[in-house]
Amino acid sequence: MASLFLKHRRAVQNGETTVRTPDVGPAAGGSLGALRKAQLLADALTEDLKRLHEIKSIERKAEVKRSELLPKYQPYVDRLTAEDKADPLLGQYLVWLFDVADLPRAMALGRYCDAHGVGLPERFHRDLRTFMADAVLAWSEAENEAGRSPEPYFSDVLAKLAAPVPDGWDAPDALRAKYYRLHGFLLEAAGDLAGARDALTRAYALGAQVKTRLADVAKALEREDRTE
């Protein structure tokens, strides 16, 4: 968190962000300077991150984020984005949005962070786009298993991974393979066997373990062709 504050303070000093704190107590108001307000905000976030670290239950952590922390910092995030500012604190907020599976807001803020060069907290050893693709994939798999559609977010990210760079997103082949794998499963479930075969073929080429599933889809296509 100390490094996060230093990044935030440098942004303030360079005029890259407007510092207005969320409600962190009476001392945050009045005529305090921008750096003092940044310190208060950093202190508040440090305490909140410490509190989350001490909670053992993942379910309880998600509830604290959803019911307390996201509303607490939302006014600050709204001001930053309304003023078209870049601030490293937005990366932490983005992580929380994905943690509570608030995909509409997470994707919107993720696109904003991507456009403004805002990265993730330093404890994350991934770039923003890879983090977003991982998070959307995990959510999409859970939605599919629950019998719900992962659209439009799954297809939105798949299109980014399929497009050539620089318009598309660069990502590890293993991650791209997982996207094509799930895409194939979804197309198969929808009755599009030809599309499923193509997606699974691409997943297999990228290293996914889908050889048996691909063979089953190919056989189903052959049976379908014979009946036509």
C-alpha positions in Angstrom: 0.0 0.0 0.0 2.9 2.4 0.7 4.0 2.1 -3.0 0.4 2.7 -4.0 0.3 5.9 -2.0 3.6 7.1 -3.5 2.2 6.6 -7.0 -0.9 8.5 -6.0 1.2 11.3 -4.4 3.3 11.6 -7.5 0.2 11.9 -9.6 -1.0 14.7 -7.4 2.3 16.5 -7.6 2.4 16.2 -11.4 -1.2 17.4 -11.7 -2.4 14.1 -13.2 -5.2 13.6 -10.7 -7.6 15.6 -8.6 -7.5 14.5 -5.0 -10.9 14.5 -3.4 -11.3 11.8 -0.7 -14.4 9.6 0.0 -15.9 10.0 3.4 -13.0 9.0 5.6 -14.0 11.2 8.5 -14.2 14.9 9.5 -10.5 15.5 9.1 -10.7 14.9 5.4 -12.6 18.1 4.8 -11.8 21.7 5.2 -8.7 23.4 3.8 -6.3 20.4 3.9 -4.0 20.4 1.0 -4.1 17.8 -1.8 -1.2 15.8 -0.4 -2.7 15.6 3.0 -6.0 14.4 1.5 -4.1 11.8 -0.5 -2.4 10.6 2.7 -5.8 10.3 4.4 -7.2 8.4 1.5 -4.2 6.1 1.5 -4.4 5.5 5.3 -8.1 4.6 4.9 -7.4 2.2 2.1 -4.5 0.7 4.1 -6.8 0.0 7.0 -9.5 -1.5 4.7 -6.9 -3.8 3.0 -5.6 -4.9 6.4 -9.1 -5.7 7.5 -9.8 -7.8 4.4 -6.5 -9.6 4.9 -7.6 -10.6 8.4 -10.9 -12.1 7.2 -10.5 -15.8 6.5 -13.8 -16.4 4.8 -13.8 -15.6 1.1 -17.6 -15.3 1.2 -17.3 -12.8 4.0 -14.6 -10.8 2.2 -16.8 -10.5 -0.8 -19.7 -9.3 1.3 -17.5 -6.6 3.0 -16.4 -5.4 -0.4 -19.9 -5.4 -1.8 -21.8 -3.8 1.0 -19.1 -1.5 2.6 -16.0 -0.8 0.6 -17.4 -0.4 -2.9 -20.0 2.1 -1.8 -17.4 3.9 0.4 -15.0 4.6 -2.4 -17.5 4.9 -5.2 -17.8 8.7 -5.0 -14.0 9.1 -5.4 -14.0 6.7 -8.4 -16.9 8.6 -9.9 -15.0 12.0 -9.6 -11.8 10.6 -11.1 -13.5 9.1 -14.1 -15.8 12.1 -14.6 -12.7 14.3 -14.7 -10.9 11.9 -17.1 -8.1 11.3 -14.5 -5.8 8.4 -14.1 -5.1 7.2 -10.6 -3.6 3.9 -9.3 -6.3 3.6 -6.7 -8.7 2.8 -9.6 -6.9 -0.5 -10.1 -7.7 -1.6 -6.6 -11.4 -0.7 -7.1 -11.4 -2.7 -10.3 -10.1 -5.8 -8.5 -12.9 -5.5 -6.0 -15.6 -5.2 -8.7 -14.4 -8.4 -10.2 -14.2 -10.1 -6.8 -17.9 -9.5 -6.2 -18.8 -10.4 -9.9 -20.1 -7.0 -10.7 -19.3 -7.5 -14.4 -21.1 -4.4 -15.8 -19.2 -2.0 -13.7 -16.0 -4.0 -13.7 -15.9 -4.1 -17.5 -16.7 -0.4 -17.8 -14.0 0.6 -15.3 -11.6 -1.9 -16.9 -12.0 -0.3 -20.3 -11.4 3.1 -18.6 -8.2 1.9 -16.9 -7.0 0.3 -20.1 -7.5 3.6 -22.0 -5.8 5.7 -19.3 -2.9 3.4 -18.5 -4.0 2.5 -15.0 -2.5 -0.7 -13.8 -3.2 -3.2 -11.0 -1.9 -3.1 -7.5 1.8 -4.2 -7.4 0.9 -7.5 -5.7 -0.6 -8.6 -9.0 2.0 -10.0 -11.3 -0.2 -9.6 -14.4 -1.0 -6.8 -16.8 -4.4 -5.3 -16.7 -5.7 -7.0 -19.9 -4.6 -10.5 -18.8 -6.2 -9.9 -15.4 -9.4 -8.9 -17.0 -9.4 -11.8 -19.4 -8.7 -14.3 -16.5 -11.5 -12.8 -14.4 -14.0 -12.8 -17.2 -13.1 -16.4 -18.1 -13.6 -17.6 -14.4 -16.9 -15.8 -14.2 -18.0 -17.1 -17.6 -17.2 -20.7 -16.6 -19.2 -20.3 -13.4 -22.1 -18.8 -15.2 -22.1 -21.6 -17.8 -22.0 -24.3 -15.1 -25.0 -22.6 -13.4 -26.9 -22.7 -16.7 -26.7 -19.0 -17.3 -25.3 -17.1 -20.3 -21.9 -15.4 -19.9 -22.8 -12.9 -22.6 -22.0 -10.3 -23.7 -18.8 -10.2 -21.6 -17.4 -13.5 -22.7 -17.7 -12.7 -26.4 -16.4 -9.2 -25.9 -13.2 -10.5 -24.4 -12.9 -13.4 -26.9 -13.1 -10.9 -29.7 -10.2 -8.9 -28.2 -8.1 -12.1 -27.8 -8.9 -13.2 -31.4 -8.1 -9.8 -33.0 -4.5 -9.1 -34.1 -2.4 -6.8 -32.0 -2.5 -3.8 -31.6 -6.2 -3.7 -32.0 -6.6 -7.0 -30.0 -5.2 -8.1 -26.7 -1.9 -10.0 -26.4 -2.4 -12.9 -23.9 -0.7 -16.2 -23.1 -1.7 -19.0 -25.4 -2.9 -21.1 -22.5 -5.5 -18.4 -21.6 -6.5 -18.0 -25.2 -6.9 -21.8 -25.5 -9.3 -21.8 -22.5 -11.4 -19.1 -24.2 -11.7 -21.1 -27.5 -12.4 -24.2 -25.4 -15.4 -22.6 -23.6 -16.5 -21.0 -26.9 -16.6 -24.5 -28.5 -18.7 -25.8 -25.6 -21.1 -23.0 -25.8 -21.5 -23.4 -29.6 -22.0 -27.1 -29.2 -24.7 -26.6 -26.6 -26.4 -24.1 -28.9 -26.4 -26.7 -31.7 -23.8 -25.0 -33.9 -21.6 -28.1 -34.4 -19.6 -26.6 -37.2 -18.8 -23.5 -35.1 -18.0 -25.8 -32.2 -15.6 -27.8 -34.3 -13.7 -24.7 -35.5 -13.5 -23.3 -32.0 -12.3 -26.6 -30.5 -9.8 -27.0 -33.3 -8.4 -23.6 -32.4 -8.3 -24.5 -28.7 -6.5 -27.7 -29.5 -3.9 -25.9 -31.6 -3.2 -23.6 -28.7 -2.7 -26.5 -26.3 -6.1 -27.2 -24.8 -6.9 -30.8 -23.8 -10.0 -31.1 -26.1 -9.0 -34.0 -28.4 -11.8 -36.3 -27.2 -14.4 -33.6 -27.3 -13.3 -32.4 -30.7 -13.6 -36.0 -32.0 -17.1 -36.3 -30.6 -18.2 -33.1 -32.3 -16.7 -34.3 -35.6 -18.6 -37.6 -35.3 -21.8 -35.7 -34.5 -21.2 -33.5 -37.6 -20.8 -36.6 -39.8 -24.0 -38.1 -38.5 -25.8 -34.8 -39.1 -24.5 -34.7 -42.7 -25.7 -38.2 -43.4 -29.2 -37.4 -42.3 -29.5 -34.4 -44.5 
